[in-house]
Amino acid sequence: MSIKQTDERYIAHTYKRFDVTIVSGEGSYCYDDNGKRYIDMTSGIGVNAFGYADPVWAKAVADQAKLLQHTSNLYYTAPCAELAEILCTRTGMSKVFFSNSGAEANECAIKVARKYAARAKGDEYYHIITLNKSFHGRTLTTLAATGQEIFHTQFTPLTEGFLYADANDIEGFERLVRENKVAGVLIETVQGEGGVNVLDAEYIRAVERVCRENDLILMIDEVQTGNGRTGKLYSYMHFGIRPDVVSTAKGLAAGLPMGATLMSEKVADVLGYGDHGSTFGGNPICAAAAISGLNRMDDAFLAQVAEKGRYVRERLEAAGFAVSGMGLMIGVETKKPVSEVLSSCMEKGVLCLSAKDKLRLLPPLNIPTQVLSRAVDLILEALSE
């Protein structure tokens, strides 16, 4: 059987795959089983922060694999400790819990908020406010946290205790806080899966103010926006706020499964022995991969991400298309069905994504300017046909 036939026979049909089999990649390019080359403007849905087979990343992974691939969290390991120090030093947070995915990072954040509120106010303070059009994961709890009804219909009963506010409606948000016993708030500054929607800066700062006034735990979901994607190390840094908890994953280990939940001094000691755990969390190979990436995401690198994002936005807007997003997390309003644009881009040798009815672009953060320019040329052709 072909790869496609084997996949369709033995793998659960949870993904509507494109009719492309990727067999290798290098930098911002990948290749299918027919040898066709594509410019990858998806980076594995924001995961491959340095593209395919990045030599610095690959060496860090290989060197660690030869030394120690796993021990469990019953023991100390150097990569896990070093990565935690880097994250805390660069964010001002106090503690980190490592997991394997964004959903797990958000689960940990929710547990922190609920335990803090139970101790500070009482067990009845367990509600979490999220936003309509948000996406926070596919476990039963993070599905419940996701403010999209389409994800709620098939797997009920979901975890109770979630309330949904409209983005940029501070009065509605404040009303939910007044009328419910709330533990915390979980928001994305840019709603990726919800349509690459950037929240208003005034709204984000107002949410922080309400959280401080009511002793609510402010959680920022940086699963897709984090690790340099928006031109800052984490997107909340654009808004001058101080979250209590930050969850992240995707680009953290630049191609390996790793999630992290960063906790401020306020909640650093909320979780005690046995309150949470992850067999693979903080895996030495994943941690080594993350260290190799974060050490390269200095101010100059992040400034280049922001500049590349401005370049893409300016070219698309000049051609008459509405653009949303930040940095290299870009949404484009298409003038024909986005599925048609995706197919046309693929035929031309560019891989793109969708988010609701928008074209979504998440290229490698280090994509060379000339490659990015060529990708935009082809995308504009597909958009304008």
Phi, psi and omega in degrees: 000152175286169177303316180298315180295319179296316178302310184293333179281322192248346182255137180305141186275062179261354182237132173268088187284151167287158182277060180221134176249111180275129183244339180198169178201157177208121181063233181268007180249149168225165188228140178266182185287355173259003179086003180288138181260139178235143164278123185267106177260025179242331186042045177065038187060053173079020184263310185282076187301330180246026177075200183268139171052036177304127188296323179293314177299313183297321179293318179299318179294313183294317180298317180290325180296328178285343186259310185194114182266334182191146175225341193082166183274018171282349184227160175278145171223148184294314182299320180298313181294318181295318180296317178300318179297317180299312182297315181292319181296320185275347180246343186081006176282170189252325183219158179227140167245128182261141178221206187242350188200171177293320178300317179294322177298321178289323175303316179297317179301316181296319178297319179299313182297317182291320180292319178301312183294322179299319180287322186278327189233331183134157185298336183285350178269081183234357183289143177240127176267127171236184185249146169300143183077008178280167172216125185231003176138181187238008168287167182300323180286317181284338168296317178298325179289334181290125184272053177221114186301331182301332180274354188261347196280333190261350190232027179287152003278134175277170176301130182279167171102016180250138180237147187240129178247157173278136177301141175070011176250088185289329179295317177296321178296313180297325179296319177298321179294318181294323191266357183224161177268097192258136176266321184191180184229135179235116182224155167259136176288331172231118181281101185291294181294337181280359178127017181055052182263121179272127177288148176296138180299320180297322179294314181300317180290327177292322176299317178300317180300314180297322177298317180293319182293332185246011180053050176259147179277119180270114181248129178249121178276107180250030182300312180262329184277347189275178174060047172089352189301324184262004182099355167238162180301315173228144190296331181298340181292343175289341193249000176068031179251166179235096179292159172275327181220139175233128175252143180207164180191232179036262187285000185302310179259012169055032177139352176245154184285115178204133172238161178212141174241115182263133185238135178286173179303326182301323185241011187301328184249019179294316179275127178248186181305127177084353181288334182203162180189166177200119182303314184265355183300130182078019179313133186302322180291315178298319180295319178297321177298316180296319178300317182298327180280311182299325180294340178265348182273064177274183184300321181294318179297314181295325176296324177293322176300312179299318181294319178297321177298318177297321179299312181297314181301313183297320180292319181291318180292324179297333179273002175096016181254137176283135186233140175233170176115188179215142178057227179261040170235097197233134173243141183233126175282119183268158180261001173218169183308134185298331178299323178292322179294317179300316180295318180295317177301317181297319178299326182277352178098029176229129176263126179229176181236173171236160172215105190057237182261016180253153167282134182240133181240125178223066184289165172306144183293334181258021180303129180299147184301320181292327177289319178298318179298317179295320178299317179295321176305312184289322178296318179296322175300314181294321180292330189262354181292000000 
